Amino acid sequence: MLARVVCVAPCRRVRAKKVRFLSTDACSRRCPRAALSPNDPEPRKRATAGAEALDFCPPPYSFCDWIGPPDKYSNLRPIKFYVGENESSLEQKLRILRQETQDWNQKFWANQNLTFRKEKEEFIRSRLKAYGLKERDEEGRKRMLTAEEMADFYKDFLCRNFNKHACYNRDWYKRNFSITYLMGLVAIQRMWRMLSLKRKTTVN
């Protein structure tokens, strides 16, 4: 199982027991304990959000968001969001919104993909039945329809789900606008925090 840290820097591989992760030099420089060995007797533990919905586990000494393997139902890569030790109310609001958006997105595509696969199988069975054919041939192989025949199903499926997809796109843009807005506020807050610390250091 493979997961990777969300940081912009050349990556290096870190082996943690039976699970492989990708860490980054930038993350290690900013958070020295992120470079510790998994066998460290006293790793500094950090909480992550959304753990109950994901089946991969970042090491306890991680200081970054982690992206996991694709979900088998939605085909989306879930994220374990890092919870900072001194997380501000604004940062918490951003993290919760990102988590809620991820859960909403995962649920929508898991249901949509399930519906698509179910209706696709029913379409194939109905066409084969109309042709007087069984689902499997004499050698036990599953019969398939041609690309031209399947095009009828794809067109019909998209037409029947047009309104659902339109509502999804509308909500998706709304959520992403809110997330982008909060990210801007958080960036300003962190910059102001750094400037305040520099002023205090200069004065002292």
Backbone torsions as a table, in degrees:
resi	resn	phi	psi	omega
1	MET	NA	136.2	-173.3
2	LEU	-122.3	133.8	175.7
3	ALA	-136.6	158.5	-178.9
4	ARG	-139.3	151.8	179.6
5	VAL	-84.2	142.2	178.2
6	VAL	-88.1	91.5	175.0
7	CYS	-148.3	146.7	-179.3
8	VAL	-94.9	99.6	179.5
9	ALA	-174.9	159.3	175.5
10	PRO	-58.3	134.9	-174.0
11	CYS	-91.4	151.4	171.7
12	ARG	-132.5	148.2	-175.8
13	ARG	-84.0	138.9	176.1
14	VAL	-126.2	126.7	179.4
15	ARG	-95.3	124.8	179.0
16	ALA	-123.3	96.2	-178.1
17	LYS	54.6	-121.9	-177.4
18	LYS	-93.8	-2.8	-177.4
19	VAL	-109.8	134.2	179.6
20	ARG	-100.1	139.2	178.8
21	PHE	-131.9	158.9	173.3
22	LEU	-107.7	121.2	176.5
23	SER	-109.7	178.8	-179.3
24	THR	-135.2	152.1	178.3
25	ASP	-65.5	-37.8	-180.0
26	ALA	-62.6	-41.6	-180.0
27	CYS	-65.9	-38.2	-179.1
28	SER	-68.3	-37.1	179.7
29	ARG	-69.2	-40.2	-179.3
30	ARG	-72.9	-36.6	-177.1
31	CYS	-125.0	86.2	-174.2
32	PRO	-51.7	-34.8	-175.5
33	ARG	-72.2	-13.1	177.5
34	ALA	-68.3	-16.7	-178.9
35	ALA	-94.9	3.2	-179.2
36	LEU	-68.9	158.7	178.3
37	SER	-72.7	148.1	176.8
38	PRO	-62.4	-18.1	-179.2
39	ASN	-89.1	5.2	177.5
40	ASP	-56.3	124.5	-176.7
41	PRO	-64.8	-24.7	-178.5
42	GLU	-133.3	68.0	178.0
43	PRO	-69.4	145.8	179.1
44	ARG	-79.0	110.7	-173.2
45	LYS	-82.1	141.2	177.7
46	ARG	-129.2	144.2	179.3
47	ALA	-82.3	149.0	174.3
48	THR	-128.8	150.8	-176.5
49	ALA	-92.7	150.9	175.3
50	GLY	74.5	21.2	-175.1
51	ALA	-64.8	-31.1	-175.0
52	GLU	-68.6	-21.9	-176.1
53	ALA	-95.7	-4.4	-174.5
54	LEU	-117.4	149.9	-176.8
55	ASP	-108.3	13.6	174.0
56	PHE	-117.3	154.1	-172.9
57	CYS	-130.6	108.3	175.1
58	PRO	-64.1	155.7	177.8
59	PRO	-64.0	151.1	-175.6
60	PRO	-65.9	-16.6	-178.3
61	TYR	-94.8	14.8	-179.3
62	SER	-75.5	145.2	178.7
63	PHE	-124.0	21.3	-175.7
64	CYS	-137.7	166.1	169.4
65	ASP	-68.3	146.3	178.5
66	TRP	-123.4	135.4	177.5
67	ILE	-102.6	126.5	-176.9
68	GLY	-94.7	-176.8	178.7
69	PRO	-70.3	158.7	-178.7
70	PRO	-58.3	138.8	175.5
71	ASP	-69.5	138.0	-174.6
72	LYS	-71.9	-15.7	179.7
73	TYR	-100.0	-45.9	-177.3
74	SER	-92.2	-19.8	-176.0
75	ASN	68.0	13.5	177.8
76	LEU	-99.5	148.3	178.0
77	ARG	-86.3	115.0	179.9
78	PRO	-74.3	156.8	-179.2
79	ILE	-120.8	136.2	169.5
80	LYS	-96.3	113.8	-175.8
81	PHE	-85.0	128.9	179.6
82	TYR	-72.5	136.0	178.0
83	VAL	-107.6	112.3	-178.0
84	GLY	-69.3	155.7	-178.6
85	GLU	-66.7	-40.5	-179.8
86	ASN	-111.8	48.4	-177.2
87	GLU	-65.9	127.4	178.9
88	SER	-78.6	168.1	179.6
89	SER	-64.1	-33.7	178.6
90	LEU	-69.8	-42.5	177.7
91	GLU	-64.8	-37.9	177.4
92	GLN	-64.6	-41.3	179.0
93	LYS	-62.0	-40.9	177.8
94	LEU	-65.1	-45.2	-178.9
95	ARG	-63.2	-43.4	-179.7
96	ILE	-64.5	-40.9	178.8
97	LEU	-64.9	-40.2	178.0
98	ARG	-64.5	-39.9	179.4
99	GLN	-66.9	-43.9	179.1
100	GLU	-62.9	-39.5	178.5
101	THR	-65.8	-39.8	177.8
102	GLN	-63.8	-45.8	179.7
103	ASP	-62.3	-42.3	178.5
104	TRP	-62.5	-43.5	-179.0
105	ASN	-67.1	-43.2	178.6
106	GLN	-61.5	-44.0	-178.3
107	LYS	-64.5	-43.7	-178.3
108	PHE	-61.1	-50.0	-174.9
109	TRP	-74.9	-28.3	175.3
110	ALA	-65.0	-45.7	178.7
111	ASN	-66.9	-41.3	-178.3
112	GLN	-66.0	-42.2	179.4
113	ASN	-67.2	-37.1	177.9
114	LEU	-63.9	-44.7	177.7
115	THR	-62.1	-42.7	-179.2
116	PHE	-61.5	-48.1	-178.7
117	ARG	-64.4	-40.5	-179.6
118	LYS	-64.1	-47.4	-179.3
119	GLU	-68.5	-32.2	178.0
120	LYS	-64.9	-44.9	178.4
121	GLU	-63.4	-40.7	178.9
122	GLU	-64.7	-38.1	178.7
123	PHE	-64.7	-44.5	-179.8
124	ILE	-63.6	-43.1	179.9
125	ARG	-63.0	-42.1	-179.2
126	SER	-65.4	-39.1	179.1
127	ARG	-67.7	-43.2	179.1
128	LEU	-63.9	-39.1	178.3
129	LYS	-63.5	-40.0	178.5
130	ALA	-64.4	-31.1	177.9
131	TYR	-83.7	-4.1	-178.1
132	GLY	75.5	28.2	-178.5
133	LEU	-113.2	153.4	175.0
134	LYS	-87.8	168.4	-178.0
135	GLU	-67.6	-26.4	179.6
136	ARG	-123.4	148.7	-179.5
137	ASP	-83.3	-171.8	-176.8
138	GLU	-63.5	-25.7	-179.0
139	GLU	-93.2	4.8	177.6
140	GLY	85.5	6.0	179.5
141	ARG	-83.7	145.3	-178.5
142	LYS	-71.9	129.3	179.6
143	ARG	-75.6	142.8	178.5
144	MET	-124.8	154.2	176.2
145	LEU	-90.8	164.3	178.9
146	THR	-75.6	165.0	179.5
147	ALA	-61.3	-36.7	179.5
148	GLU	-65.9	-38.6	179.0
149	GLU	-69.7	-39.7	179.7
150	MET	-69.8	-24.9	179.0
151	ALA	-60.7	-33.0	177.3
152	ASP	-62.5	-40.9	179.1
153	PHE	-66.9	-46.9	-178.0
154	TYR	-60.1	-42.6	179.5
155	LYS	-64.2	-44.8	-179.4
156	ASP	-65.2	-40.3	-179.9
157	PHE	-63.6	-44.6	180.0
158	LEU	-64.8	-39.4	179.5
159	CYS	-65.1	-42.9	-178.4
160	ARG	-70.3	-24.3	-177.8
161	ASN	-107.8	15.2	-177.1
162	PHE	-59.6	-48.7	-178.5
163	ASN	-64.1	-38.4	178.9
164	LYS	-63.1	-44.1	179.8
165	HIS	-68.2	-35.2	178.8
166	ALA	-65.0	-42.7	177.6
167	CYS	-64.6	-39.8	178.5
168	TYR	-61.7	-47.4	-179.3
169	ASN	-61.8	-39.8	179.4
170	ARG	-63.0	-47.9	179.7
171	ASP	-66.7	-35.7	-179.6
172	TRP	-62.6	-45.0	179.1
173	TYR	-66.3	-38.8	178.0
174	LYS	-61.5	-47.0	-179.4
175	ARG	-63.6	-43.4	-178.9
176	ASN	-67.7	-33.9	175.6
177	PHE	-64.1	-43.7	179.6
178	SER	-63.8	-41.6	179.5
179	ILE	-64.4	-44.4	179.8
180	THR	-62.6	-41.0	178.5
181	TYR	-62.1	-46.4	179.3
182	LEU	-65.7	-36.4	177.6
183	MET	-62.1	-37.8	176.6
184	GLY	-64.5	-42.9	178.4
185	LEU	-64.5	-40.3	179.0
186	VAL	-65.0	-41.2	178.8
187	ALA	-61.6	-42.5	178.0
188	ILE	-64.7	-42.5	179.4
189	GLN	-61.4	-44.0	-179.8
190	ARG	-66.9	-39.0	178.4
191	MET	-64.0	-42.7	178.2
192	TRP	-64.1	-37.7	178.0
193	ARG	-63.4	-42.7	179.3
194	MET	-65.3	-41.6	178.9
195	LEU	-64.3	-38.0	178.7
196	SER	-63.7	-41.4	178.4
197	LEU	-64.9	-38.7	179.4
198	LYS	-65.7	-39.2	178.8
199	ARG	-63.4	-43.5	179.7
200	LYS	-63.8	-39.2	178.9
201	THR	-65.4	-40.6	179.5
202	THR	-65.9	-41.8	-180.0
203	VAL	-65.2	-42.2	-179.5
204	ASN	-74.4	NA	NA
